[in-house]
């Protein structure tokens, strides 16, 4: 069956675009190779965190100063606010309830205790609206004995440097102790499956109530809520003090939940999700893509009116680098990258790395360029796009969400 749109990549950008199109009645197929970089997400979305190393307070204002090569500039700075509102609502419709405003950044807490600017954060996660006005002064950090995915010492020290008074307390329960037979079991994604029953949560609540002392707020690692926030809400109802979760090292429970909920919502809308497959080549006729061949379907190519490239950057092999060049491996599209390999990286790992800005070249409507000409029915979205540094600018998830929605609008309007 011919589809309206085929999307290559099942991460945040691919799922967002697929949902936006399916909601408008399109027949959409997503080709997904496996788990996405959402598993690195600790429960927050960034719109724009830094410009030239300086923290951004008001993202919507700062976006207007970005160069024309940035994806936000291509989709139009005047369109960002509306797209951000649409993205937040789409996440909520999928069951991902987050707090935050595109107009003013808040601060999220990393597993290392560092505060970073954020646009949206899961309701149950620790967030700071203003570094000059902390949500509490006295914290107790509840540390799970034998847990590998939270560097407690660094987290506590980072919180102290932010102005909190932090007491660390180690605890365990019979449910947690039972997992310690194998070191590999003491990971966030394993604990979240174990700590789901009311009895297991009650035993944790008893430990917190006994050990929290005079703390104003209790912090726990984000190991509650594999499918939604119900487990956290149950735990909060059993604990006498306010609870907040702190992101763990990946793989992330929060990121896995987001991916699962978005995938479920896409399927509920009638979308077709091909898990464990990947696009390997395409057939072109002039400036149009006619079909896409995948690794598993082989001689049964996918045909659609429109196609979307959401294959990510180097980490997910949406871009590939060899000793001579940086290239896009499926369609050999034009790539914005330095030709001189010596320019790709800097010796100091803390400096901005040039390769972080590399990506597929597009026109102003996010249509992919091939041999200097736009492919009329092939759009690129998310981290495969060039023109921004997601690590240094703190804009990766925002670019994924907003370019996905912009591309969906272009497809629906015939652009």
C-alpha positions in Angstrom: 0.0 0.0 0.0 1.3 3.4 -0.9 1.7 5.7 2.1 1.2 9.4 2.3 4.6 9.9 4.2 7.5 7.6 5.1 9.7 8.8 8.0 13.2 7.3 8.4 14.0 7.4 12.1 11.9 6.6 15.1 13.3 9.0 17.7 11.9 12.2 19.1 11.8 14.1 15.8 10.5 11.2 13.7 7.7 10.3 16.2 6.7 13.9 16.6 6.5 14.4 12.9 4.6 11.1 12.5 2.1 12.0 15.2 1.5 15.5 13.7 0.8 14.0 10.3 -1.3 11.1 11.5 -3.5 13.5 13.5 -4.3 15.1 10.2 -5.4 11.8 8.7 -2.2 10.9 6.8 -1.1 7.3 6.3 2.3 7.4 7.9 5.0 4.7 8.2 8.1 5.2 10.5 11.2 3.0 9.8 13.0 2.7 13.1 16.3 0.9 13.6 15.9 0.5 17.3 16.2 2.5 20.5 16.8 6.2 20.0 18.9 8.8 21.8 15.8 9.5 23.9 17.3 7.0 26.3 19.9 9.6 27.1 17.1 12.1 28.1 16.8 12.7 31.8 13.3 14.1 31.7 13.8 17.7 30.3 13.6 19.4 27.0 15.8 22.3 26.0 14.7 25.0 23.5 17.9 27.1 23.7 20.2 27.0 26.6 23.4 28.8 25.7 24.7 31.3 23.1 28.5 31.6 22.9 28.9 30.0 26.3 26.4 32.3 28.1 23.2 31.0 29.6 20.0 32.1 27.9 17.3 33.4 30.1 14.6 34.2 27.5 14.8 31.7 24.6 12.2 33.3 22.4 14.1 36.6 22.4 17.5 35.0 21.9 16.3 32.9 19.0 15.9 36.1 16.9 19.6 36.7 17.1 20.7 33.3 15.7 22.3 33.0 12.3 20.3 32.1 9.2 22.0 28.7 9.1 20.4 27.7 12.4 17.3 25.4 12.0 15.2 27.9 14.1 16.0 30.6 11.6 15.0 28.4 8.7 11.5 27.7 10.2 11.2 31.3 11.1 11.9 33.0 14.5 8.3 34.4 14.4 6.9 30.8 14.3 8.9 29.4 17.3 6.4 30.4 20.0 3.4 28.8 18.3 5.4 25.7 17.5 6.7 25.4 21.1 3.1 25.6 22.4 2.1 22.9 19.9 5.0 20.7 20.9 4.1 21.0 24.6 0.5 20.1 23.9 1.5 17.1 21.7 3.6 15.7 24.5 0.8 16.2 26.9 -1.6 14.4 24.5 0.8 11.5 24.5 0.8 11.3 28.3 4.0 13.3 28.9 3.1 16.0 31.3 5.9 18.7 31.6 6.2 22.1 33.1 7.9 25.1 31.7 7.6 28.1 29.3 9.3 28.9 26.0 9.5 32.5 27.1 11.7 31.9 30.2 14.1 29.0 30.9 14.2 27.2 34.2 17.0 25.0 35.5 17.2 21.3 35.4 19.6 19.2 37.5 22.0 16.8 35.8 23.1 13.5 37.4 26.4 15.3 38.3 24.5 18.0 40.2 25.0 20.7 37.5 22.2 23.2 36.8 21.5 23.6 33.1 18.8 25.8 31.4 15.7 23.9 30.3 12.4 24.6 28.6 10.2 21.7 29.8 10.7 19.3 32.7 8.7 16.3 33.8 6.4 17.4 36.7 8.0 15.0 39.2 11.6 16.0 38.4 13.7 18.5 40.4 13.6 21.9 38.8 14.7 25.4 39.9 12.8 28.4 38.5 15.5 30.9 39.6 19.0 30.2 41.0 18.4 33.1 43.3 15.3 31.6 44.8 15.7 27.9 45.6 12.5 25.8 46.0 13.9 24.5 49.4 17.0 25.0 51.5 17.4 21.7 53.3 17.5 18.6 51.2 18.0 14.9 51.9 19.4 12.9 49.1 18.2 9.3 49.4 20.8 7.1 47.9 19.9 3.5 47.0 22.6 1.1 48.3 24.5 -0.5 45.4 22.8 1.6 42.7 25.2 2.3 39.8 23.5 5.1 37.9 23.7 8.0 40.3 27.1 9.5 41.3 25.9 10.5 44.8 29.0 12.4 45.9 29.2 14.5 42.8 25.4 15.1 42.8 25.5 16.2 46.5 28.5 18.5 46.0 26.9 20.1 42.9 23.7 20.8 44.9 25.7 22.3 47.7 27.5 24.6 45.2 24.0 25.8 44.1 23.2 26.8 47.7 21.4 23.8 49.1 22.2 22.2 52.4 22.3 18.5 51.6 22.2 15.5 53.8 22.9 12.1 52.1 21.3 9.0 53.4 21.8 5.5 52.1 18.9 3.1 52.2 17.7 -0.2 50.8 14.6 -2.5 51.1 14.1 -6.2 50.7 12.9 -5.6 47.1 16.1 -3.8 46.2 18.4 -6.2 48.1 17.0 -9.1 46.0 18.3 -7.4 42.9 21.9 -7.2 44.2 22.7 -10.8 43.3 24.0 -9.5 40.0 25.7 -6.1 39.6 23.9 -5.6 36.2 20.6 -5.6 38.0 21.3 -2.4 40.0 20.5 -0.2 37.0 17.7 2.4 36.7 15.9 0.5 34.0 15.8 -2.7 36.1 14.8 -1.0 39.4 11.9 0.7 37.8 10.4 -2.7 36.9 10.8 -4.0 40.4 9.5 -1.0 42.3 6.0 -1.0 41.0 3.8 -2.7 43.6 2.1 -0.8 46.4 4.0 -2.9 49.0 7.4 -2.2 47.4 6.6 1.6 47.4 5.3 1.4 50.9 8.6 -0.1 52.1 10.5 2.7 50.4 8.2 5.3 51.9 8.8 3.8 55.4 12.5 4.3 54.9 12.1 7.9 53.7 9.8 8.8 56.6 12.3 7.3 59.1 15.4 8.9 57.6 14.4 12.2 56.2 14.7 14.1 59.5 14.2 17.9 59.2 14.7 18.1 55.5 12.2 20.3 53.5 12.4 18.2 50.4 13.5 14.6 49.6 15.4 13.8 46.4 15.4 10.3 44.8 16.9 8.9 41.7 14.6 8.8 38.7 13.7 5.0 39.0 10.0 5.4 39.3 7.5 5.5 36.5 8.3 3.1 33.6 5.1 3.8 31.8 3.7 6.9 33.5 3.9 9.0 36.8 1.5 6.8 38.8 4.2 5.0 40.8 5.7 8.4 41.8 2.4 9.8 42.8 1.7 6.7 44.9 5.0 7.1 46.6 4.4 10.8 47.2 1.1 10.0 48.9 2.9 7.7 51.3 5.7 10.1 52.2 5.2 13.0 54.6 7.6 15.4 52.8 7.7 16.7 49.2 9.5 14.4 46.8 11.4 15.2 43.6 13.3 12.9 41.2 16.8 13.6 39.9 18.0 12.3 36.5 20.2 9.3 36.5 23.0 8.3 34.1 21.7 6.7 30.9 19.9 4.6 29.9 17.2 6.8 31.4 13.8 5.6 32.7 12.3 9.0 31.9 13.6 8.9 28.3 12.4 5.4 27.8 9.0 6.3 29.1 8.8 9.2 26.6 9.8 7.0 23.7 7.2 4.4 24.7 4.4 6.9 25.1 5.1 8.7 21.9 5.3 5.4 20.0 2.0 4.2 21.6 0.3 7.5 20.6 1.6 7.3 17.1 0.2 3.7 16.7 -3.1 4.7 18.3 -3.5 7.3 15.6 -3.1 4.6 13.0 0.6 5.0 12.3 2.7 2.1 11.1 5.9 1.6 13.0 8.5 -0.7 11.5 10.8 -1.6 14.4 14.3 -3.0 13.8 14.6 -1.9 10.2 16.5 0.9 8.5 16.6 2.7 5.1 19.6 1.8 2.9 18.9 3.5 -0.4 16.4 5.4 -2.5 15.3 5.7 -6.1 15.1 9.2 -7.5 13.5 10.7 -10.6 15.0 14.1 -11.1 14.2 16.2 -8.0 11.8 13.7 -6.5 12.3 10.6 -4.3 10.2 7.7 -5.7 10.9 4.9 -3.2 13.0 3.8 -0.3 14.6 0.4 0.1 15.1 -0.9 3.6 17.4 -3.6 5.0 14.6 -6.0 5.9 12.0 -5.4 3.2 14.6 -5.7 0.5 12.9 -6.0 -2.9 9.7 -4.5 -1.5 10.5 -0.7 -1.5 8.4 1.7 0.5 6.6 4.2 -1.8 5.0 7.5 -0.6 4.1 11.0 -1.7 6.5 12.5 0.8 9.6 11.3 2.8 11.2 12.6 6.0 14.8 12.0 7.1 15.0 11.8 10.9 18.0 9.5 11.2 19.9 11.6 13.7 23.6 12.5 13.8 26.8 10.6 14.2 25.7 8.6 17.3 22.8 7.0 15.4 24.7 6.9 12.1 22.5 9.4 10.4 25.8 11.0 9.5 29.0 9.0 8.9 32.7 10.2 8.9 35.6 8.3 7.3 39.2 9.4 6.8 38.2 11.6 3.8 34.7 13.1 4.3 31.5 13.4 6.3 28.5 12.0 4.4 24.9 11.1 4.7 24.8 7.3 4.1 21.3 6.6 2.7 20.8 9.0 -0.2 24.3 10.7 -0.3 22.7 14.1 0.3 24.6 17.3 0.4 26.2 17.8 3.8 27.4 21.0 5.5 30.9 20.0 6.8 34.5 21.2 6.6 36.4 19.5 3.8 39.6 19.6 5.7 39.6 16.7 8.3 41.9 18.7 10.5 39.1 21.2 11.1 36.6 18.6 12.4 37.8 18.5 16.0 39.6 20.6 18.5 42.3 19.2 20.9 40.6 20.7 24.0 37.4 18.6 24.5 35.7 21.5 26.3 36.0 23.7 23.2 33.1 23.7 20.7 33.7 20.9 18.3 33.1 21.7 14.6 31.6 18.3 13.8 28.8 19.0 16.2 27.5 21.6 13.7 27.6 19.2 10.7 24.5 17.9 9.1 22.4 17.6 6.0 22.0 20.8 3.9 18.4 22.0 3.4 16.6 24.9 1.9 14.4 27.3 3.8 11.5 24.7 3.8 13.8 21.9 5.3 13.9 20.1 2.0 17.1 18.1 1.5 19.7 19.2 -1.0 21.3 16.8 -3.4 24.0 18.0 -5.9 23.0 21.6 -5.0 19.2 21.2 -5.7 16.4 20.6 -3.3 14.6 17.2 -3.4 11.0 18.4 -3.5 9.4 15.6 -1.4 12.2 14.8 1.1 12.5 16.9 4.3 15.1 16.6 7.0 14.4 17.1 10.7 16.1 16.8 14.1 19.7 16.2 14.8 20.6 15.2 11.2 20.2 19.0 10.4 23.3 21.2 10.1 23.8 24.7 11.6 23.7 24.2 15.3 25.6 22.6 18.2 23.2 20.7 20.4 25.8 20.1 23.1 27.1 23.7 23.4 23.8 25.5 22.6 21.5 23.2 24.6 18.9 23.2 21.7 18.9 19.6 20.6 15.4 18.5 21.8 13.9 21.8 20.8 15.3 21.5 17.3 14.0 17.9 17.1 10.4 18.9 18.2 10.0 22.1 16.3 11.6 21.1 13.0 9.4 18.0 13.1 6.3 20.1 13.5 7.4 22.6 10.8 8.2 19.8 8.3 4.8 18.3 9.0 3.1 21.6 8.2 5.1 22.0 5.0 4.1 18.5 3.9 0.4 19.1 4.7 0.5 22.5 2.8 2.2 20.9 -0.2 5.6 22.7 0.3 
